[in-house]
Amino acid sequence: MSKRKNNHLLEVARKRAKSSPAEPTEDEERISLLQYVCFSPQASGEVGIIEKIFLKNFMCHSLLGPFTFGSNVNFIVGSNGSGKSAILTALIVGLGGKAQTTNRGSSLKGFVKEGESSAEISITLRNRGQDAYKPDVFGQSITIDLRISSEGLRTYKLKSKTGLLVSSKKEELVAILDHFNIQVDNPVSVLTQEMSKHFLHSKGEGDKYKFFMKATQLEQMKEDYSYIMKTKTVTQNTLEKHETLQEIRNKYKEKEDRYKNLASLDEMQEKLNHLKHQMAWALVRSLVLSRFLKDRPFTRVFIPSVQGKVAEAERRYKQFHDQLECVTERVQKLQPECGQLRNKACFHKQKTNVRDLERDKEQLLKRINELKYSITQLNAADSQTRMKQLNQIQAELDALTLQESTLAQQVGQFQQACASAKDKLSKMRREEHDLQRAIDKKQHELAAMEGSRQGGLRRFGEQMPAFIAAIEEADRQGQFRRKPVGPLGFCIRLRDADLGLAVESCLKSLMLAFCCDNYMDEKVLQALMIQSFPHGQRPQIIVTEFTDAPYNISHRAIDHPEYPSVLQALDIDNPVVTNCLIDMRGIETVLLIKNNKDARRVMQGGHPPRNCKEAFTREGDQVYNNRYYSSSQQRARYLSHDVEQEIRYVFSKQFSWLIVRNSCTFEELSKSDQDVEKSMHHKKHYEEKRKAHINNIQAQKMILENKEQELKASVVKASEICPERLDIRRTAKSLDNEISHLKHKISTQQDQHGDRDTIIRQYQEALENYNSVAQHVKGLKHFIHLLSKITNTRHNVYTEMRRYLSVRCKYYFDSMLSQRGYTGTMVFNHKKEALSVSVQPGEGDKATLSDMRSLSGGERSFSTVCFVLSLWAIAEAPFRCLDEFDVYMVKHIANLMTLKFRQLSAESMATDLQTSCGLQISSRTVHRELHGIGFHG
């Protein structure tokens, strides 16, 4: 309520207190109400206002609504059982309220009409202005649809103004209610019939105080603070009852001391493990020494064997070198393009031989290293002799390695030569392929020309004679209404044989096309064409009505004095062919000019002949008035005048040369195949020698592996004990004695201190327990301190807010009473939780204040309503609902309270009031009957 209106109310109260006028009449009150309605500014709420509500199968009503509410005060009137309270109940339930809040049932399933499976509630809230909730999503209104099943389950659908479903979550509805400050469980926002009766009949000061606390939500805040303090107390008690941190720390220190005493025991255990490692490799060393002593005769025999292998390697190297020179000489003699396969075979052979030499070299080097290691373990005299022999072998191997490097360079050069030969052979292959394609093409053309000797149809394709025969047979069987005509190129004749290429360039695919009189014949011809031309491109089919006379084209045909048109250059007996070529190609508008220069002069000289669109030259070039296209076709294929001459031309100019060139290529390829055959024979020979050499190496490997098996087993066992190989100088017996002594000492220490693993585990558990409890206690203390600080601050704010709301409630209560010249006081006792209300009707200072229990029924009703209105003024809400508001008021008080409702509605607060009385508001009241319910707005 604005400051100006507050001052107005105070001024009215002062005047009435001084003058103490007589009771206003009912007509005066109606006039005052009418003046206020007519002249006071009517403001409407922007957000949270109820715009519409609709009920289906709710309580005992099949269908209620939809009710469209106004922006300010709305009255719902009707007889008993017409559904007034059902609307208020649906409003509470639809906006998330509990069933107990409505005082109409204990569960939601009780609101579903008997015999129905579900009930539906639809509520539309206004969503305008700056405080709108997600206006870009919901728009200017939010529709809340609630469906209650017969089992008591509720389902929400939140829709935008356009009816689009936005959300179906209860959390979204709670957010909307919080944003609009809608409190359906607040008796001031929604005062049900049961709550109003309880409030009217309650005369105790404690009940009024509880009503005030609940209306302002101070009671909820008080309960929240009580719960917080209770939680704080429980937490403090938990800390006090918990085992002290110092005791846990003492236990941890005790376990830590025992853990530290294990350090000396760990050192002895580490030393024991090290001795075990030495023992493992000492056994391996003894086994190696015994093996070398046994292998001394074999070692002396093996050195000549190595020398023999070196000599064999040198002999093979010389042999390979000679073969390489021979191959190089052969490559130089042969043509590069024919030697690629032989070179490739030789290259792979040499590469395999080099790989074999590499493998032999690795085996020899490995064996030499083993011999070196064994020699170091023997006496000095044998060591010097064997070292001299091994050095000699090493020198021979170095020389062999140098020779191998030289051979590798030569192989690299040979590889480059092979690559070059491969490229040349690939080029020859491509040329051969191109030549073969050209030969095939010329042979195809030659075959077509040969066929033309026997019949003109073959030049149009190998399948054409059979296709024409099939058409003749189908026509004899009556499958065609009119026999198709074609191919069109077969139906025309040249008057000038030099223009054959020009006419073919003009007609193109039409040379092979067929004409049909109707689409039924076209389907039959298409089926025959599929049989005759199963693969490849099929001739074109043109459907046009057959006529017996050619078109009259005198008005659009070319009439040039020097050059003929295509139509003039052809002899066509069948008018169907003439008309088809006119329709499809416009042959009457195409000139034929033999000379290129003359064609350019005529077409591009600035004034082309009348009706002329294009021209073709003898070479098949196409000429427009601004463009010139050269033909890629060299000669006429279908309109050739002398087939024998064409055949002779092909033989003389192209085919003979291709045959000669192809014969040379085949000779070269045959020679290359012979060389490859020889190379394959040599490859097989060397593969057999290589296989024998590999078998020899494998046999030697088997001998070596058998002798190394024992040593590997010992090394594996030693590696399991100690992965790193140790150089041991002590004997296995001395190590065994020291290990036994150390084990006895460790056993004695463990008997004194206990099991080591148990001590470590207890220490770790004590450490983790101490850290966890310390961290937990620290966090709880910080939480309690912070909670105490916040609670004290919030409690001070709560006390200040309670005082502020009490003062505002007193102020609005005095203002409401002053409307009828009453005076009164409200005394709040927050310690005793009591609210005392005293009212003096009409006498001002001359009478003493009286308790509301001593007032008459009308005065007490008016005072009660003033108390409710004062709570409305301090409890902000977008709408307020009051059920049965006129039951406890006389008529003139009801009219005055209607004026107050109008004043509150001017503050953008929508109010829904329900009454069963026929209340007349003013002459401007609108009245509607909806399903037996009167609606005043």
C-alpha positions, 0 to 999 in steps of 0.5 A: 500500500502506497504512502499516500493511501496510508496518509489518507487512511490515517487522516480519515481515522483522525477525523472520525475520532474527533467528530464521532459521526453517526453510523453511515447508512447502507446507501451512503456506503454503496455510494462511497464504494461506487465512487471508489470503483469509478475514480480510483486507478485500477492497477493489475498484477503482472506475475502470479495472478490466476487467469484461468482454472479448469477442473475435470472429474474432480471431487463430485464434479465431472466438469467445472470451468474453464473460469477466466478471472479478472485482474483484481477482485473476483467473487464466486457465488453459487448454491451449496454443492455447486463447486465453489469450495472445489475450485479453492481445493483444486487451486491448493492441490494443483499448486503442490499443496498437500491433501491435509491442507485442504481439510477435504480429504486425507489423500489425493486419490479421494479427490478423483470422482467416483467411477473415474480413473483420474482427475485433471486440474488446469491452472493458468498463471500470469507471467508478465512484466520485469519479474516474469519467470523465464519469459523467453520460454513460457511467454506471458502465461504459465499453464500448470496441468495436474493429473491425479490417478485413482491410486493417488499419483500426481503428474505435472505438465508445465506449458507455455502460453502457446501450449508447448510442454516445457517441463514435467518436473515437480522441481520446476513447479517449486521454482515457479511458486518460489519466484511468484511467492505463492504459498498455498499452505499459508492461511493468509494467502488461502483461507479455507472454510475450516481454517476461517471457522477455527479462526473465528471461534478461537478467542485465545491470544495464543491462537491469534499469535500462532495465526500471525506467526504462520501467516508471516512464515515466522513460525516456519523460520522458528522451526528451522532454527530449532532444528538447526540448534538441535543438530548442533547439540547432537553434534557437540554431544557426539564429539564429547562422547567420542574417544579423545584424540589424545588417547588415539595419538598415544596408541599411534605413538606406541605402534610407531615405536615398535615399527621403528624397532624393525629397522635393524631386522630389515637390514638383516633381512636385506643382507640375507636376500643379498646372500641368497642372490649371490648363492644363486649365481655362485651355483651358475658360475660353478656349472659354467666352469665345469662345462668349460673344462668338459668342452676343452677338447671340443673347443680345439676341434671347433676352431678348424671348423670355424676356419673351414666355414670362413673359407666356404664363405669366401668361396661362396662370395667369389662365386656370387661375385662372378655370378653378379658380373655375369648378370651385369654383362647380360643386362648390358647386352639385353634390351633394358625393357626386356631384362627387368624380370631376370634382374628382379630374380637375380636381385632377390637371389643375391639379397637372400644370399646376403641375408644368409651370410649375415645370419652366418656372421651373427652365429659365428660372432656369437660363438666367438664371444662365447669362446672368448668368455670361456678362454678367460676362465682357463689358464693363461697359456691356453688363453694366449694360444686361443686368443691368437687363434680367435684374433686370426679368425676375427681378422678373417671375419673382418676381411669377409665383412669388408668384402660383404660391404663391397658386395652390398654396394654392387647389389645396390647399383644392380638394384638401381639398374633393375628399377630403371629396367622396371620403369622402361618395361612398364612404359613398354607395357603401357605402349603395348596396351595402347597399341592393342586398344588401337588394333582392337578399335581398327579391327572392330571398324574393319569388321563393320566395313566387312559386314557392310559388304554383305549388308548395309545394316551391319554398319549400324551395329552387329546386333542391328540385322538381328534386331530388324529381323525381330521387328519384322517377325513381331510385325508379322505376328501383329504385335505393332499397330504400325511397324516402327521405322529405323534406324533413321540413318539407314532410311536416308541417302546422301545426294553429295557423298562429301557431306557424309561426315557433316550430316552424321555430326549433325544427326549424331545419335539420331542415326541409330534412332527408331520411330514409333507411332504410339506408346504401345508400340514403343513398349513392344519395341523396348522389349525387343531391344532389351533382347537384342541389346542385352549389354551396352547402350541401346538406340533411342526410341522416338514416339511420334504419330505417323503421317503420310505427308511431310510437314509444310516448312516453306515458311521456316526453312532455309533457302540459300542460293549457294549452300543446301540445308541438311533436308535438301542434301538428303533423299528421304522416301519415308515422310515419317523419317523426314518429319521426325528429323525436322522435329528432333533436329530441325534439319530444315534450319541447318546449312551444309558448307564444305569449306571452313572459311566459307562457313565462317564467312556465311555464319559469322559475317554479321548477317547469317541467312534467314531461318539459319541456326547453325551450319556444319562443314565437310570435316564435321565442324559445327558453326554458330553465329558467335561460336565454332566447334571442331569435330573429333570424328575423322570420317563418316561411319554410317553414310560412307559412300565406298566401303571398299575404299575405306577398308583399303585406307585402314589397311594402308595407313594404320593397320599394317603399321600396327601389326608390324609394331605389335610383332616387334613387341611380341618378339621382345616379350618372347625373348624376355620370357626366355630370359626369365625362364633361365633366371628361374632355373638359376634361382632354383639351383641356388635355392637348393644350395641355400637350403642345404646350407641352412640345414647344416646351420640348423644341425649345428644350432641343435648341437649348441642348444642341447649343450646350453640347455643345462646352463639356461635352466640354471640361469633361469633359476638364478634370475628368479632369485636375483634378476641382475647377474652378479660377479661372484668370487666366493664359493657356494659353501662359504655363502651357505654357512653365512646364510644359515648363521644370519637366518638364526639371528633373524629368527631370534629377533622376531621371537623378541619383537613379534611378527614383522607383518603384524607390526607393520599392519598395526602401525598403518592402521593406527596411523590411518585411524589417527589422521582420520579422527583428527581430520574429522574432529577438526572439521566438526569443530569448524562446522560447529563454530561456523554454525553458531556464528551464522545461527546467532546472526540469523536469530538477530535478523529473525528477531528484528524481522518479527518486530518489524512485521508486528509494527506493520501489522499494528499500523495496518490494523489501526488504519482498517479500524479507522474506516468506521471510526473504531479504535483499537490496539494490538499487543504482542508478547513474543515471550509468551507467544500471545497476541492481545487485540482490543477494540473500541467501536465508535466512541473514540477517547470517551470509551475504554478499549474492550476485548473482542469477546465483549463486542457484538457479532457484527463488531467482532466480525468487522474487527476480525476482518480488519485483522485478516486484512492487516495480515494481508497487507504485510504478507506479500502474495500475488493473490489471496483466496477467502472461502465463505467470507460473508457468512460471518459479516452483516451486509454493510460490513461486507460492502465495506470489506468489498471496498477494501478488497478493491483497494487491495486489488489496486495494489496489483493483488488479485483476490478470489472471494467465495460466497453463497449469498446473493451479494450485490456489489454495485450497478457495474457488477458483471454477473455470469452463470457457469454450471450453477455457479455465479461469477462476479468480477 
